[in-house]
Amino acid sequence: MSKNIMQAFLQKIAANNNREWFNDHKQEYLEAKEEFERVVDHAIKAIGTFDASIAHLTAKDCVYRFYRDTRFSKDKSPYKKHFGAYISSHGRQGLHGGYYIHVQPGQSLLGGGIYWLPTNILTSVRNEIMGNIDEWLKCVENGQFISNFGYANESDWSDEHISPKGFGMQHLKKAPKDFPADYEYVKYLKMKDYCVWQTIPDDFFSQPDWDKKMVKILKVAKPMMDFTNSVVDDYE
């Protein structure tokens, strides 16, 4: 059911991204949006079994707007090509890391972490990693983490392509200012975000045990998120 409604609509909007078509098919959008919100509500309950901080949320707190802000974009398409939800105890707009659900034909994924941190907070995270490198390595270099998300900065997520798994969307080519370029674990300091993801099949949310599969993936990301959130939360 989830695949048929959500994926079918998203395939259509990708080919007909204009207001006239959307207005003529508004009911299809509303049905797909409602189905996505049901998925997110169920996901919150499942994630809440291992992260109680998000258990109070509802889909309304987490789902992003489907309408694009085109003011500063060359792409003037009025609508997104995906449904997205960010499940964080501090809300969609907070800096606190959370869990992400992305539904898009051929590029659906589950993810988590922190993104777009201000420079001062990102610098603090980098300092925390250097100061507690053994703890950090336990979070991101264990077998489960690598199996689910891979190694830092060896993946790609763009509008054109997404790696099957990933750890870090963007990174610097050189060590950040005032950090040692010869540091053994400098790759973690070059990271501009601390996000992880794993792609999922388009029919994922139609599978009877999708919630258990989702928990198995996202639970692995939580220690890394807890580490970075311990820094970010000092600023919120």
Backbone torsions as a table, in degrees:
resi	resn	phi	psi	omega
1	MET	NA	-49.4	-177.8
2	SER	-60.0	-44.7	-178.4
3	LYS	-64.4	-45.4	-176.0
4	ASN	-61.5	-43.9	-176.8
5	ILE	-77.3	-54.8	-174.8
6	MET	-68.7	-52.1	-176.3
7	GLN	-65.3	-39.6	-179.6
8	ALA	-62.3	-44.2	179.4
9	PHE	-65.7	-43.8	-177.4
10	LEU	-65.1	-35.3	175.4
11	GLN	-63.9	-39.1	-179.6
12	LYS	-70.0	-43.1	-177.5
13	ILE	-68.7	-29.6	177.2
14	ALA	-64.4	-31.0	-179.3
15	ALA	-93.7	-12.7	-175.8
16	ASN	-138.1	55.2	-173.0
17	ASN	-84.6	75.0	177.6
18	ASN	-149.5	157.8	-173.1
19	ARG	-67.1	-35.2	-178.5
20	GLU	-62.9	-48.1	179.2
21	TRP	-63.9	-43.7	-177.6
22	PHE	-60.6	-45.5	-179.6
23	ASN	-63.2	-33.5	178.3
24	ASP	-74.3	-18.6	-177.5
25	HIS	-122.5	29.4	-176.7
26	LYS	-58.5	-36.3	-179.2
27	GLN	-64.9	-37.7	177.3
28	GLU	-62.4	-42.1	177.3
29	TYR	-60.7	-46.6	-177.3
30	LEU	-62.4	-38.7	178.6
31	GLU	-68.0	-40.8	178.8
32	ALA	-67.5	-41.9	178.9
33	LYS	-62.7	-42.5	179.2
34	GLU	-63.0	-40.2	178.6
35	GLU	-65.9	-40.5	178.2
36	PHE	-63.5	-40.5	179.0
37	GLU	-64.5	-35.0	175.5
38	ARG	-64.1	-41.5	177.4
39	VAL	-60.3	-46.4	-177.2
40	VAL	-65.7	-42.0	177.6
41	ASP	-59.1	-41.9	179.0
42	HIS	-68.8	-38.0	178.3
43	ALA	-62.3	-40.2	179.1
44	ILE	-60.0	-44.1	178.6
45	LYS	-61.7	-40.9	-178.5
46	ALA	-69.3	-45.4	179.2
47	ILE	-65.5	-33.4	179.2
48	GLY	-61.7	-17.0	177.9
49	THR	-70.1	-22.3	176.9
50	PHE	-122.3	-7.4	176.7
51	ASP	-138.9	89.2	-175.0
52	ALA	-65.3	-16.0	-175.8
53	SER	-66.4	-19.7	-177.6
54	ILE	-107.3	1.8	-172.7
55	ALA	-63.9	-22.1	-177.5
56	HIS	-82.1	-8.5	-174.5
57	LEU	-78.5	161.2	170.8
58	THR	-127.3	169.6	179.5
59	ALA	-56.9	-35.7	-178.9
60	LYS	-60.2	-28.4	179.3
61	ASP	-77.8	-18.9	-165.6
62	CYS	-116.0	-29.2	-173.0
63	VAL	-75.3	132.0	177.4
64	TYR	-78.0	155.2	175.5
65	ARG	-62.2	144.4	179.1
66	PHE	-85.3	-17.0	-178.2
67	TYR	-85.2	129.9	-177.5
68	ARG	-82.3	147.5	170.7
69	ASP	-91.4	107.3	-173.4
70	THR	-100.3	7.3	-173.9
71	ARG	-58.9	-39.0	-174.7
72	PHE	-116.3	23.0	-177.1
73	SER	-119.2	141.1	174.6
74	LYS	-69.9	-28.8	177.3
75	ASP	-81.8	111.7	-176.7
76	LYS	-97.1	15.2	175.8
77	SER	-59.6	128.7	-172.9
78	PRO	-76.1	-15.5	-174.2
79	TYR	-128.4	152.2	176.3
80	LYS	-73.9	166.4	177.4
81	LYS	-105.6	11.9	-177.1
82	HIS	-147.5	164.2	166.3
83	PHE	-105.2	136.1	-179.6
84	GLY	-136.9	147.2	177.4
85	ALA	-143.0	134.5	178.5
86	TYR	-114.0	114.6	-174.3
87	ILE	-101.4	95.7	-177.2
88	SER	-135.2	139.9	-178.5
89	SER	-64.1	-19.5	179.9
90	HIS	-99.2	7.1	176.5
91	GLY	93.3	169.1	-176.9
92	ARG	-60.8	-34.2	-173.6
93	GLN	-96.2	-0.4	-178.7
94	GLY	-76.6	163.8	177.9
95	LEU	-86.0	-19.8	-180.0
96	HIS	-58.4	131.7	-178.6
97	GLY	-63.4	151.1	-179.7
98	GLY	-152.1	-164.6	-176.3
99	TYR	-109.4	144.0	-174.5
100	TYR	-125.4	133.8	174.8
101	ILE	-117.1	126.6	-176.0
102	HIS	-129.3	118.5	179.1
103	VAL	-113.7	116.5	-179.5
104	GLN	-156.9	130.7	-179.5
105	PRO	-51.4	120.2	179.4
106	GLY	81.4	-9.3	-178.0
107	GLN	-137.5	26.9	178.3
108	SER	-69.4	146.7	-177.9
109	LEU	-158.7	164.4	169.8
110	LEU	-118.2	137.5	-177.6
111	GLY	-149.7	-177.6	178.4
112	GLY	-172.6	162.6	176.8
113	GLY	129.4	-160.3	-179.2
114	ILE	-121.7	148.8	-172.3
115	TYR	-147.8	149.5	176.8
116	TRP	55.0	48.8	176.9
117	LEU	-77.0	141.5	171.7
118	PRO	-58.6	154.0	-173.4
119	THR	-56.9	-41.6	-176.8
120	ASN	-65.2	-37.0	179.7
121	ILE	-75.1	-39.2	176.7
122	LEU	-60.5	-40.0	176.9
123	THR	-62.6	-39.6	178.5
124	SER	-65.4	-39.3	177.3
125	VAL	-62.7	-44.4	178.9
126	ARG	-61.2	-42.0	177.6
127	ASN	-63.7	-38.6	179.1
128	GLU	-64.7	-39.5	177.7
129	ILE	-62.4	-46.8	179.0
130	MET	-62.9	-40.7	-177.0
131	GLY	-73.8	-20.3	-178.8
132	ASN	-135.1	50.2	-172.1
133	ILE	-63.4	-34.7	-179.9
134	ASP	-64.3	-42.2	177.8
135	GLU	-64.8	-41.7	179.5
136	TRP	-61.8	-44.7	-178.8
137	LEU	-63.6	-33.9	176.0
138	LYS	-62.9	-32.0	-178.7
139	CYS	-76.0	-38.5	-167.9
140	VAL	-116.9	-3.9	179.7
141	GLU	-121.6	21.6	174.1
142	ASN	-87.5	162.3	-174.6
143	GLY	-58.3	-42.1	-178.8
144	GLN	-64.9	-43.7	-179.4
145	PHE	-62.6	-48.2	-178.4
146	ILE	-64.6	-39.8	179.4
147	SER	-62.5	-38.0	-177.3
148	ASN	-84.5	-35.5	-170.0
149	PHE	-127.0	-9.6	179.3
150	GLY	80.7	-159.9	-177.2
151	TYR	-103.8	157.3	-177.1
152	ALA	-58.6	134.2	170.5
153	ASN	63.4	24.3	178.1
154	GLU	-115.4	28.3	-175.1
155	SER	-138.6	175.8	-175.8
156	ASP	-144.1	134.8	173.9
157	TRP	-140.7	106.8	178.4
158	SER	-138.5	178.6	178.7
159	ASP	-64.3	-26.1	-176.4
160	GLU	-92.0	-29.1	-173.2
161	HIS	-154.0	146.7	174.3
162	ILE	-138.1	134.4	178.5
163	SER	-70.8	150.2	179.6
164	PRO	-57.4	-29.6	175.1
165	LYS	-148.7	158.5	-177.2
166	GLY	-163.6	156.1	175.8
167	PHE	-139.9	98.2	-179.5
168	GLY	101.9	118.8	-179.7
169	MET	-87.2	-36.3	-178.2
170	GLN	-138.5	148.9	178.1
171	HIS	-151.2	156.7	177.4
172	LEU	-76.3	154.0	176.1
173	LYS	-79.4	-28.5	179.5
174	LYS	-122.2	166.6	176.7
175	ALA	-59.7	142.9	178.6
176	PRO	-63.2	157.6	-178.2
177	LYS	-55.0	136.0	177.3
178	ASP	73.8	10.0	174.1
179	PHE	-113.1	144.4	-175.7
180	PRO	-69.2	126.1	-179.2
181	ALA	-68.6	-24.3	-177.2
182	ASP	-95.0	11.0	179.3
183	TYR	-63.3	135.9	-174.0
184	GLU	-57.4	-35.8	-177.0
185	TYR	-112.1	38.5	-175.7
186	VAL	-62.6	-22.6	179.6
187	LYS	-59.4	-29.3	178.9
188	TYR	-78.2	-22.1	177.3
189	LEU	-83.0	-25.0	178.8
190	LYS	-75.1	-16.5	-176.8
191	MET	-65.2	136.0	177.9
192	LYS	-98.2	-7.3	174.9
193	ASP	-151.3	164.5	177.7
194	TYR	-127.6	65.8	-179.8
195	CYS	-107.0	146.8	173.0
196	VAL	-127.7	157.2	175.8
197	TRP	-158.2	163.1	172.5
198	GLN	-145.1	128.4	179.6
199	THR	-72.7	154.6	-179.5
200	ILE	-132.4	154.7	178.7
201	PRO	-66.3	156.9	-178.1
202	ASP	-61.3	-26.5	-179.4
203	ASP	-93.8	14.2	-174.3
204	PHE	-53.4	-47.7	-174.5
205	PHE	-80.3	1.9	171.6
206	SER	-95.5	-10.9	-178.7
207	GLN	-75.3	139.6	-173.7
208	PRO	-63.1	-25.4	-177.2
209	ASP	-115.0	29.5	-176.1
210	TRP	-61.5	-34.0	-178.4
211	ASP	-65.0	-38.3	178.2
212	LYS	-68.1	-39.8	177.6
213	LYS	-64.9	-40.5	178.9
214	MET	-62.5	-47.8	179.7
215	VAL	-59.1	-40.7	-179.4
216	LYS	-60.8	-36.1	179.4
217	ILE	-76.8	-53.5	-172.6
218	LEU	-70.0	-29.1	179.2
219	LYS	-61.2	-31.1	179.7
220	VAL	-67.6	-29.0	-178.1
221	ALA	-80.3	-17.8	-170.7
222	LYS	-61.2	-43.1	179.3
223	PRO	-58.7	-39.7	177.0
224	MET	-64.4	-42.6	179.0
225	MET	-65.4	-39.9	178.0
226	ASP	-61.3	-39.8	179.4
227	PHE	-61.8	-51.7	-177.7
228	THR	-70.3	-36.5	179.2
229	ASN	-64.9	-29.1	179.1
230	SER	-62.2	-26.2	176.4
231	VAL	-86.8	-49.8	-176.8
232	VAL	-58.0	-39.2	-175.0
233	ASP	-67.1	-17.1	175.0
234	ASP	-69.1	-17.0	-176.6
235	TYR	-105.0	-7.5	-177.7
236	GLU	-108.3	NA	NA
